[in-house]
């Protein structure tokens, strides 16, 4: 289990409503697109972060977290595990409050670094599964 007790609930219910989804594009076949839709339905602002910097769901996209011109509460990571650590480090650098690595995204060293920097972190879980389970409003 890659989340301390209560961290999933804290991130989903109290950390903030601006989520940067790294790897989100307009490709409806990708998991990031469906998860972003769930996050929006539950009141989260979803900011796409993808090299193409596409607008998704009416929200302007950015090529990197560093380019987002406003505060981001949670960074939701849809990249391969070998790339995820760099995204977590960037989340720390931009002042995010939490990092969420999606199902199958595992980097234990990044988890330790991110937690040591004071951010909450969840790894190898999906908020689209956790939100309904927790009855998040």
MODELLER restraints for C-alpha pairs under 7 A, 6 or more apart:
rsr = mdl.restraints
at = mdl.atoms
rsr.add(forms.Gaussian(group=physical.xy_distance, feature=features.Distance(at['CA:2:A'], at['CA:122:A']), mean=5.74, stdev=0.5))
rsr.add(forms.Gaussian(group=physical.xy_distance, feature=features.Distance(at['CA:2:A'], at['CA:123:A']), mean=5.03, stdev=0.5))
rsr.add(forms.Gaussian(group=physical.xy_distance, feature=features.Distance(at['CA:2:A'], at['CA:124:A']), mean=6.72, stdev=0.5))
rsr.add(forms.Gaussian(group=physical.xy_distance, feature=features.Distance(at['CA:3:A'], at['CA:121:A']), mean=6.57, stdev=0.5))
rsr.add(forms.Gaussian(group=physical.xy_distance, feature=features.Distance(at['CA:3:A'], at['CA:122:A']), mean=4.82, stdev=0.5))
rsr.add(forms.Gaussian(group=physical.xy_distance, feature=features.Distance(at['CA:3:A'], at['CA:123:A']), mean=6.62, stdev=0.5))
rsr.add(forms.Gaussian(group=physical.xy_distance, feature=features.Distance(at['CA:7:A'], at['CA:120:A']), mean=6.80, stdev=0.5))
rsr.add(forms.Gaussian(group=physical.xy_distance, feature=features.Distance(at['CA:8:A'], at['CA:122:A']), mean=6.86, stdev=0.5))
rsr.add(forms.Gaussian(group=physical.xy_distance, feature=features.Distance(at['CA:11:A'], at['CA:98:A']), mean=6.95, stdev=0.5))
rsr.add(forms.Gaussian(group=physical.xy_distance, feature=features.Distance(at['CA:13:A'], at['CA:136:A']), mean=6.61, stdev=0.5))
rsr.add(forms.Gaussian(group=physical.xy_distance, feature=features.Distance(at['CA:15:A'], at['CA:73:A']), mean=6.48, stdev=0.5))
rsr.add(forms.Gaussian(group=physical.xy_distance, feature=features.Distance(at['CA:15:A'], at['CA:97:A']), mean=6.92, stdev=0.5))
rsr.add(forms.Gaussian(group=physical.xy_distance, feature=features.Distance(at['CA:16:A'], at['CA:73:A']), mean=5.38, stdev=0.5))
rsr.add(forms.Gaussian(group=physical.xy_distance, feature=features.Distance(at['CA:17:A'], at['CA:44:A']), mean=4.64, stdev=0.5))
rsr.add(forms.Gaussian(group=physical.xy_distance, feature=features.Distance(at['CA:17:A'], at['CA:45:A']), mean=5.82, stdev=0.5))
rsr.add(forms.Gaussian(group=physical.xy_distance, feature=features.Distance(at['CA:17:A'], at['CA:73:A']), mean=6.66, stdev=0.5))
rsr.add(forms.Gaussian(group=physical.xy_distance, feature=features.Distance(at['CA:18:A'], at['CA:44:A']), mean=5.95, stdev=0.5))
rsr.add(forms.Gaussian(group=physical.xy_distance, feature=features.Distance(at['CA:18:A'], at['CA:45:A']), mean=4.74, stdev=0.5))
rsr.add(forms.Gaussian(group=physical.xy_distance, feature=features.Distance(at['CA:18:A'], at['CA:46:A']), mean=6.24, stdev=0.5))
rsr.add(forms.Gaussian(group=physical.xy_distance, feature=features.Distance(at['CA:18:A'], at['CA:72:A']), mean=5.38, stdev=0.5))
rsr.add(forms.Gaussian(group=physical.xy_distance, feature=features.Distance(at['CA:18:A'], at['CA:73:A']), mean=5.25, stdev=0.5))
rsr.add(forms.Gaussian(group=physical.xy_distance, feature=features.Distance(at['CA:18:A'], at['CA:74:A']), mean=6.50, stdev=0.5))
rsr.add(forms.Gaussian(group=physical.xy_distance, feature=features.Distance(at['CA:19:A'], at['CA:44:A']), mean=6.67, stdev=0.5))
rsr.add(forms.Gaussian(group=physical.xy_distance, feature=features.Distance(at['CA:19:A'], at['CA:45:A']), mean=5.94, stdev=0.5))
rsr.add(forms.Gaussian(group=physical.xy_distance, feature=features.Distance(at['CA:19:A'], at['CA:46:A']), mean=5.02, stdev=0.5))
rsr.add(forms.Gaussian(group=physical.xy_distance, feature=features.Distance(at['CA:19:A'], at['CA:47:A']), mean=6.07, stdev=0.5))
rsr.add(forms.Gaussian(group=physical.xy_distance, feature=features.Distance(at['CA:19:A'], at['CA:72:A']), mean=6.09, stdev=0.5))
rsr.add(forms.Gaussian(group=physical.xy_distance, feature=features.Distance(at['CA:19:A'], at['CA:73:A']), mean=5.94, stdev=0.5))
rsr.add(forms.Gaussian(group=physical.xy_distance, feature=features.Distance(at['CA:19:A'], at['CA:74:A']), mean=4.74, stdev=0.5))
rsr.add(forms.Gaussian(group=physical.xy_distance, feature=features.Distance(at['CA:19:A'], at['CA:75:A']), mean=5.75, stdev=0.5))
rsr.add(forms.Gaussian(group=physical.xy_distance, feature=features.Distance(at['CA:19:A'], at['CA:76:A']), mean=6.75, stdev=0.5))
rsr.add(forms.Gaussian(group=physical.xy_distance, feature=features.Distance(at['CA:20:A'], at['CA:46:A']), mean=5.86, stdev=0.5))
rsr.add(forms.Gaussian(group=physical.xy_distance, feature=features.Distance(at['CA:20:A'], at['CA:47:A']), mean=4.56, stdev=0.5))
rsr.add(forms.Gaussian(group=physical.xy_distance, feature=features.Distance(at['CA:20:A'], at['CA:48:A']), mean=5.96, stdev=0.5))
rsr.add(forms.Gaussian(group=physical.xy_distance, feature=features.Distance(at['CA:20:A'], at['CA:49:A']), mean=6.41, stdev=0.5))
rsr.add(forms.Gaussian(group=physical.xy_distance, feature=features.Distance(at['CA:20:A'], at['CA:72:A']), mean=6.39, stdev=0.5))
rsr.add(forms.Gaussian(group=physical.xy_distance, feature=features.Distance(at['CA:20:A'], at['CA:74:A']), mean=6.29, stdev=0.5))
rsr.add(forms.Gaussian(group=physical.xy_distance, feature=features.Distance(at['CA:20:A'], at['CA:75:A']), mean=4.85, stdev=0.5))
rsr.add(forms.Gaussian(group=physical.xy_distance, feature=features.Distance(at['CA:20:A'], at['CA:76:A']), mean=6.06, stdev=0.5))
rsr.add(forms.Gaussian(group=physical.xy_distance, feature=features.Distance(at['CA:21:A'], at['CA:46:A']), mean=6.61, stdev=0.5))
rsr.add(forms.Gaussian(group=physical.xy_distance, feature=features.Distance(at['CA:21:A'], at['CA:47:A']), mean=6.01, stdev=0.5))
rsr.add(forms.Gaussian(group=physical.xy_distance, feature=features.Distance(at['CA:21:A'], at['CA:48:A']), mean=5.26, stdev=0.5))
rsr.add(forms.Gaussian(group=physical.xy_distance, feature=features.Distance(at['CA:21:A'], at['CA:49:A']), mean=5.80, stdev=0.5))
rsr.add(forms.Gaussian(group=physical.xy_distance, feature=features.Distance(at['CA:21:A'], at['CA:75:A']), mean=6.03, stdev=0.5))
rsr.add(forms.Gaussian(group=physical.xy_distance, feature=features.Distance(at['CA:21:A'], at['CA:76:A']), mean=4.73, stdev=0.5))
rsr.add(forms.Gaussian(group=physical.xy_distance, feature=features.Distance(at['CA:21:A'], at['CA:77:A']), mean=6.09, stdev=0.5))
rsr.add(forms.Gaussian(group=physical.xy_distance, feature=features.Distance(at['CA:22:A'], at['CA:48:A']), mean=6.39, stdev=0.5))
rsr.add(forms.Gaussian(group=physical.xy_distance, feature=features.Distance(at['CA:22:A'], at['CA:49:A']), mean=4.56, stdev=0.5))
rsr.add(forms.Gaussian(group=physical.xy_distance, feature=features.Distance(at['CA:22:A'], at['CA:50:A']), mean=5.97, stdev=0.5))
rsr.add(forms.Gaussian(group=physical.xy_distance, feature=features.Distance(at['CA:22:A'], at['CA:76:A']), mean=6.09, stdev=0.5))
rsr.add(forms.Gaussian(group=physical.xy_distance, feature=features.Distance(at['CA:22:A'], at['CA:77:A']), mean=4.99, stdev=0.5))
rsr.add(forms.Gaussian(group=physical.xy_distance, feature=features.Distance(at['CA:22:A'], at['CA:78:A']), mean=5.69, stdev=0.5))
rsr.add(forms.Gaussian(group=physical.xy_distance, feature=features.Distance(at['CA:23:A'], at['CA:32:A']), mean=6.79, stdev=0.5))
rsr.add(forms.Gaussian(group=physical.xy_distance, feature=features.Distance(at['CA:23:A'], at['CA:49:A']), mean=5.97, stdev=0.5))
rsr.add(forms.Gaussian(group=physical.xy_distance, feature=features.Distance(at['CA:23:A'], at['CA:50:A']), mean=5.02, stdev=0.5))
rsr.add(forms.Gaussian(group=physical.xy_distance, feature=features.Distance(at['CA:23:A'], at['CA:77:A']), mean=6.87, stdev=0.5))
rsr.add(forms.Gaussian(group=physical.xy_distance, feature=features.Distance(at['CA:23:A'], at['CA:78:A']), mean=5.08, stdev=0.5))
rsr.add(forms.Gaussian(group=physical.xy_distance, feature=features.Distance(at['CA:23:A'], at['CA:79:A']), mean=6.12, stdev=0.5))
rsr.add(forms.Gaussian(group=physical.xy_distance, feature=features.Distance(at['CA:24:A'], at['CA:32:A']), mean=5.35, stdev=0.5))
rsr.add(forms.Gaussian(group=physical.xy_distance, feature=features.Distance(at['CA:24:A'], at['CA:33:A']), mean=6.12, stdev=0.5))
rsr.add(forms.Gaussian(group=physical.xy_distance, feature=features.Distance(at['CA:24:A'], at['CA:48:A']), mean=5.20, stdev=0.5))
rsr.add(forms.Gaussian(group=physical.xy_distance, feature=features.Distance(at['CA:24:A'], at['CA:49:A']), mean=6.08, stdev=0.5))
rsr.add(forms.Gaussian(group=physical.xy_distance, feature=features.Distance(at['CA:24:A'], at['CA:50:A']), mean=5.97, stdev=0.5))
rsr.add(forms.Gaussian(group=physical.xy_distance, feature=features.Distance(at['CA:25:A'], at['CA:33:A']), mean=6.84, stdev=0.5))
rsr.add(forms.Gaussian(group=physical.xy_distance, feature=features.Distance(at['CA:25:A'], at['CA:48:A']), mean=6.84, stdev=0.5))
rsr.add(forms.Gaussian(group=physical.xy_distance, feature=features.Distance(at['CA:25:A'], at['CA:50:A']), mean=6.57, stdev=0.5))
rsr.add(forms.Gaussian(group=physical.xy_distance, feature=features.Distance(at['CA:25:A'], at['CA:54:A']), mean=6.20, stdev=0.5))
rsr.add(forms.Gaussian(group=physical.xy_distance, feature=features.Distance(at['CA:25:A'], at['CA:56:A']), mean=6.48, stdev=0.5))
rsr.add(forms.Gaussian(group=physical.xy_distance, feature=features.Distance(at['CA:26:A'], at['CA:33:A']), mean=6.93, stdev=0.5))
rsr.add(forms.Gaussian(group=physical.xy_distance, feature=features.Distance(at['CA:26:A'], at['CA:56:A']), mean=5.87, stdev=0.5))
rsr.add(forms.Gaussian(group=physical.xy_distance, feature=features.Distance(at['CA:27:A'], at['CA:33:A']), mean=6.75, stdev=0.5))
rsr.add(forms.Gaussian(group=physical.xy_distance, feature=features.Distance(at['CA:32:A'], at['CA:78:A']), mean=6.45, stdev=0.5))
rsr.add(forms.Gaussian(group=physical.xy_distance, feature=features.Distance(at['CA:35:A'], at['CA:128:A']), mean=5.50, stdev=0.5))
rsr.add(forms.Gaussian(group=physical.xy_distance, feature=features.Distance(at['CA:36:A'], at['CA:46:A']), mean=6.38, stdev=0.5))
rsr.add(forms.Gaussian(group=physical.xy_distance, feature=features.Distance(at['CA:38:A'], at['CA:128:A']), mean=5.91, stdev=0.5))
rsr.add(forms.Gaussian(group=physical.xy_distance, feature=features.Distance(at['CA:40:A'], at['CA:46:A']), mean=6.48, stdev=0.5))
rsr.add(forms.Gaussian(group=physical.xy_distance, feature=features.Distance(at['CA:42:A'], at['CA:137:A']), mean=6.29, stdev=0.5))
rsr.add(forms.Gaussian(group=physical.xy_distance, feature=features.Distance(at['CA:47:A'], at['CA:59:A']), mean=6.08, stdev=0.5))
rsr.add(forms.Gaussian(group=physical.xy_distance, feature=features.Distance(at['CA:47:A'], at['CA:60:A']), mean=6.92, stdev=0.5))
rsr.add(forms.Gaussian(group=physical.xy_distance, feature=features.Distance(at['CA:47:A'], at['CA:61:A']), mean=6.32, stdev=0.5))
rsr.add(forms.Gaussian(group=physical.xy_distance, feature=features.Distance(at['CA:48:A'], at['CA:56:A']), mean=6.50, stdev=0.5))
rsr.add(forms.Gaussian(group=physical.xy_distance, feature=features.Distance(at['CA:48:A'], at['CA:60:A']), mean=6.97, stdev=0.5))
rsr.add(forms.Gaussian(group=physical.xy_distance, feature=features.Distance(at['CA:48:A'], at['CA:61:A']), mean=4.61, stdev=0.5))
rsr.add(forms.Gaussian(group=physical.xy_distance, feature=features.Distance(at['CA:48:A'], at['CA:62:A']), mean=6.33, stdev=0.5))
rsr.add(forms.Gaussian(group=physical.xy_distance, feature=features.Distance(at['CA:49:A'], at['CA:61:A']), mean=5.67, stdev=0.5))
rsr.add(forms.Gaussian(group=physical.xy_distance, feature=features.Distance(at['CA:49:A'], at['CA:62:A']), mean=4.88, stdev=0.5))
rsr.add(forms.Gaussian(group=physical.xy_distance, feature=features.Distance(at['CA:49:A'], at['CA:63:A']), mean=5.54, stdev=0.5))
rsr.add(forms.Gaussian(group=physical.xy_distance, feature=features.Distance(at['CA:49:A'], at['CA:64:A']), mean=5.68, stdev=0.5))
rsr.add(forms.Gaussian(group=physical.xy_distance, feature=features.Distance(at['CA:49:A'], at['CA:65:A']), mean=6.57, stdev=0.5))
rsr.add(forms.Gaussian(group=physical.xy_distance, feature=features.Distance(at['CA:50:A'], at['CA:62:A']), mean=6.27, stdev=0.5))
rsr.add(forms.Gaussian(group=physical.xy_distance, feature=features.Distance(at['CA:50:A'], at['CA:63:A']), mean=4.95, stdev=0.5))
rsr.add(forms.Gaussian(group=physical.xy_distance, feature=features.Distance(at['CA:50:A'], at['CA:64:A']), mean=6.61, stdev=0.5))
rsr.add(forms.Gaussian(group=physical.xy_distance, feature=features.Distance(at['CA:51:A'], at['CA:63:A']), mean=4.38, stdev=0.5))
rsr.add(forms.Gaussian(group=physical.xy_distance, feature=features.Distance(at['CA:51:A'], at['CA:64:A']), mean=6.99, stdev=0.5))
rsr.add(forms.Gaussian(group=physical.xy_distance, feature=features.Distance(at['CA:52:A'], at['CA:63:A']), mean=6.24, stdev=0.5))
rsr.add(forms.Gaussian(group=physical.xy_distance, feature=features.Distance(at['CA:53:A'], at['CA:61:A']), mean=4.33, stdev=0.5))
rsr.add(forms.Gaussian(group=physical.xy_distance, feature=features.Distance(at['CA:53:A'], at['CA:62:A']), mean=4.38, stdev=0.5))
rsr.add(forms.Gaussian(group=physical.xy_distance, feature=features.Distance(at['CA:53:A'], at['CA:63:A']), mean=4.72, stdev=0.5))
rsr.add(forms.Gaussian(group=physical.xy_distance, feature=features.Distance(at['CA:54:A'], at['CA:60:A']), mean=6.72, stdev=0.5))
rsr.add(forms.Gaussian(group=physical.xy_distance, feature=features.Distance(at['CA:54:A'], at['CA:61:A']), mean=4.79, stdev=0.5))
rsr.add(forms.Gaussian(group=physical.xy_distance, feature=features.Distance(at['CA:55:A'], at['CA:61:A']), mean=4.80, stdev=0.5))
rsr.add(forms.Gaussian(group=physical.xy_distance, feature=features.Distance(at['CA:62:A'], at['CA:68:A']), mean=6.22, stdev=0.5))
rsr.add(forms.Gaussian(group=physical.xy_distance, feature=features.Distance(at['CA:65:A'], at['CA:90:A']), mean=6.78, stdev=0.5))
rsr.add(forms.Gaussian(group=physical.xy_distance, feature=features.Distance(at['CA:66:A'], at['CA:94:A']), mean=6.37, stdev=0.5))
rsr.add(forms.Gaussian(group=physical.xy_distance, feature=features.Distance(at['CA:72:A'], at['CA:96:A']), mean=5.42, stdev=0.5))
rsr.add(forms.Gaussian(group=physical.xy_distance, feature=features.Distance(at['CA:73:A'], at['CA:96:A']), mean=5.02, stdev=0.5))
rsr.add(forms.Gaussian(group=physical.xy_distance, feature=features.Distance(at['CA:73:A'], at['CA:97:A']), mean=5.12, stdev=0.5))
rsr.add(forms.Gaussian(group=physical.xy_distance, feature=features.Distance(at['CA:73:A'], at['CA:98:A']), mean=6.43, stdev=0.5))
rsr.add(forms.Gaussian(group=physical.xy_distance, feature=features.Distance(at['CA:74:A'], at['CA:96:A']), mean=5.94, stdev=0.5))
rsr.add(forms.Gaussian(group=physical.xy_distance, feature=features.Distance(at['CA:74:A'], at['CA:97:A']), mean=5.96, stdev=0.5))
rsr.add(forms.Gaussian(group=physical.xy_distance, feature=features.Distance(at['CA:74:A'], at['CA:98:A']), mean=4.73, stdev=0.5))
rsr.add(forms.Gaussian(group=physical.xy_distance, feature=features.Distance(at['CA:74:A'], at['CA:99:A']), mean=5.59, stdev=0.5))
rsr.add(forms.Gaussian(group=physical.xy_distance, feature=features.Distance(at['CA:75:A'], at['CA:91:A']), mean=6.53, stdev=0.5))
rsr.add(forms.Gaussian(group=physical.xy_distance, feature=features.Distance(at['CA:75:A'], at['CA:96:A']), mean=6.94, stdev=0.5))
rsr.add(forms.Gaussian(group=physical.xy_distance, feature=features.Distance(at['CA:75:A'], at['CA:98:A']), mean=6.36, stdev=0.5))
rsr.add(forms.Gaussian(group=physical.xy_distance, feature=features.Distance(at['CA:75:A'], at['CA:99:A']), mean=4.77, stdev=0.5))
rsr.add(forms.Gaussian(group=physical.xy_distance, feature=features.Distance(at['CA:75:A'], at['CA:100:A']), mean=6.05, stdev=0.5))
rsr.add(forms.Gaussian(group=physical.xy_distance, feature=features.Distance(at['CA:76:A'], at['CA:99:A']), mean=6.04, stdev=0.5))
rsr.add(forms.Gaussian(group=physical.xy_distance, feature=features.Distance(at['CA:76:A'], at['CA:100:A']), mean=4.67, stdev=0.5))
rsr.add(forms.Gaussian(group=physical.xy_distance, feature=features.Distance(at['CA:76:A'], at['CA:101:A']), mean=6.07, stdev=0.5))
rsr.add(forms.Gaussian(group=physical.xy_distance, feature=features.Distance(at['CA:77:A'], at['CA:84:A']), mean=6.90, stdev=0.5))
rsr.add(forms.Gaussian(group=physical.xy_distance, feature=features.Distance(at['CA:77:A'], at['CA:100:A']), mean=6.04, stdev=0.5))
rsr.add(forms.Gaussian(group=physical.xy_distance, feature=features.Distance(at['CA:77:A'], at['CA:101:A']), mean=4.91, stdev=0.5))
rsr.add(forms.Gaussian(group=physical.xy_distance, feature=features.Distance(at['CA:77:A'], at['CA:102:A']), mean=5.96, stdev=0.5))
rsr.add(forms.Gaussian(group=physical.xy_distance, feature=features.Distance(at['CA:78:A'], at['CA:101:A']), mean=6.98, stdev=0.5))
rsr.add(forms.Gaussian(group=physical.xy_distance, feature=features.Distance(at['CA:78:A'], at['CA:102:A']), mean=5.99, stdev=0.5))
rsr.add(forms.Gaussian(group=physical.xy_distance, feature=features.Distance(at['CA:80:A'], at['CA:105:A']), mean=6.20, stdev=0.5))
rsr.add(forms.Gaussian(group=physical.xy_distance, feature=features.Distance(at['CA:81:A'], at['CA:105:A']), mean=4.74, stdev=0.5))
rsr.add(forms.Gaussian(group=physical.xy_distance, feature=features.Distance(at['CA:81:A'], at['CA:106:A']), mean=5.35, stdev=0.5))
rsr.add(forms.Gaussian(group=physical.xy_distance, feature=features.Distance(at['CA:81:A'], at['CA:107:A']), mean=6.01, stdev=0.5))
rsr.add(forms.Gaussian(group=physical.xy_distance, feature=features.Distance(at['CA:85:A'], at['CA:107:A']), mean=6.45, stdev=0.5))
rsr.add(forms.Gaussian(group=physical.xy_distance, feature=features.Distance(at['CA:85:A'], at['CA:110:A']), mean=4.86, stdev=0.5))
rsr.add(forms.Gaussian(group=physical.xy_distance, feature=features.Distance(at['CA:88:A'], at['CA:99:A']), mean=6.59, stdev=0.5))
rsr.add(forms.Gaussian(group=physical.xy_distance, feature=features.Distance(at['CA:88:A'], at['CA:110:A']), mean=6.55, stdev=0.5))
rsr.add(forms.Gaussian(group=physical.xy_distance, feature=features.Distance(at['CA:88:A'], at['CA:114:A']), mean=6.60, stdev=0.5))
rsr.add(forms.Gaussian(group=physical.xy_distance, feature=features.Distance(at['CA:92:A'], at['CA:114:A']), mean=6.86, stdev=0.5))
rsr.add(forms.Gaussian(group=physical.xy_distance, feature=features.Distance(at['CA:97:A'], at['CA:119:A']), mean=5.31, stdev=0.5))
rsr.add(forms.Gaussian(group=physical.xy_distance, feature=features.Distance(at['CA:97:A'], at['CA:120:A']), mean=6.56, stdev=0.5))
rsr.add(forms.Gaussian(group=physical.xy_distance, feature=features.Distance(at['CA:98:A'], at['CA:119:A']), mean=5.05, stdev=0.5))
rsr.add(forms.Gaussian(group=physical.xy_distance, feature=features.Distance(at['CA:98:A'], at['CA:120:A']), mean=4.56, stdev=0.5))
rsr.add(forms.Gaussian(group=physical.xy_distance, feature=features.Distance(at['CA:98:A'], at['CA:121:A']), mean=5.53, stdev=0.5))
rsr.add(forms.Gaussian(group=physical.xy_distance, feature=features.Distance(at['CA:99:A'], at['CA:120:A']), mean=6.43, stdev=0.5))
rsr.add(forms.Gaussian(group=physical.xy_distance, feature=features.Distance(at['CA:99:A'], at['CA:121:A']), mean=4.83, stdev=0.5))
rsr.add(forms.Gaussian(group=physical.xy_distance, feature=features.Distance(at['CA:99:A'], at['CA:122:A']), mean=6.52, stdev=0.5))
rsr.add(forms.Gaussian(group=physical.xy_distance, feature=features.Distance(at['CA:100:A'], at['CA:121:A']), mean=5.69, stdev=0.5))
rsr.add(forms.Gaussian(group=physical.xy_distance, feature=features.Distance(at['CA:100:A'], at['CA:122:A']), mean=4.80, stdev=0.5))
rsr.add(forms.Gaussian(group=physical.xy_distance, feature=features.Distance(at['CA:100:A'], at['CA:123:A']), mean=5.87, stdev=0.5))
rsr.add(forms.Gaussian(group=physical.xy_distance, feature=features.Distance(at['CA:101:A'], at['CA:122:A']), mean=6.08, stdev=0.5))
rsr.add(forms.Gaussian(group=physical.xy_distance, feature=features.Distance(at['CA:101:A'], at['CA:123:A']), mean=4.42, stdev=0.5))
rsr.add(forms.Gaussian(group=physical.xy_distance, feature=features.Distance(at['CA:101:A'], at['CA:124:A']), mean=5.67, stdev=0.5))
rsr.add(forms.Gaussian(group=physical.xy_distance, feature=features.Distance(at['CA:101:A'], at['CA:125:A']), mean=6.74, stdev=0.5))
rsr.add(forms.Gaussian(group=physical.xy_distance, feature=features.Distance(at['CA:102:A'], at['CA:123:A']), mean=6.30, stdev=0.5))
rsr.add(forms.Gaussian(group=physical.xy_distance, feature=features.Distance(at['CA:102:A'], at['CA:124:A']), mean=5.04, stdev=0.5))
rsr.add(forms.Gaussian(group=physical.xy_distance, feature=features.Distance(at['CA:102:A'], at['CA:125:A']), mean=5.16, stdev=0.5))
rsr.add(forms.Gaussian(group=physical.xy_distance, feature=features.Distance(at['CA:102:A'], at['CA:126:A']), mean=5.30, stdev=0.5))
rsr.add(forms.Gaussian(group=physical.xy_distance, feature=features.Distance(at['CA:103:A'], at['CA:124:A']), mean=4.03, stdev=0.5))
rsr.add(forms.Gaussian(group=physical.xy_distance, feature=features.Distance(at['CA:103:A'], at['CA:125:A']), mean=4.68, stdev=0.5))
rsr.add(forms.Gaussian(group=physical.xy_distance, feature=features.Distance(at['CA:103:A'], at['CA:126:A']), mean=5.77, stdev=0.5))
rsr.add(forms.Gaussian(group=physical.xy_distance, feature=features.Distance(at['CA:104:A'], at['CA:124:A']), mean=5.22, stdev=0.5))
rsr.add(forms.Gaussian(group=physical.xy_distance, feature=features.Distance(at['CA:105:A'], at['CA:123:A']), mean=6.71, stdev=0.5))
rsr.add(forms.Gaussian(group=physical.xy_distance, feature=features.Distance(at['CA:105:A'], at['CA:124:A']), mean=5.39, stdev=0.5))
rsr.add(forms.Gaussian(group=physical.xy_distance, feature=features.Distance(at['CA:106:A'], at['CA:123:A']), mean=6.20, stdev=0.5))
rsr.add(forms.Gaussian(group=physical.xy_distance, feature=features.Distance(at['CA:106:A'], at['CA:124:A']), mean=6.04, stdev=0.5))
rsr.add(forms.Gaussian(group=physical.xy_distance, feature=features.Distance(at['CA:111:A'], at['CA:121:A']), mean=6.82, stdev=0.5))
rsr.add(forms.Gaussian(group=physical.xy_distance, feature=features.Distance(at['CA:115:A'], at['CA:121:A']), mean=6.58, stdev=0.5))
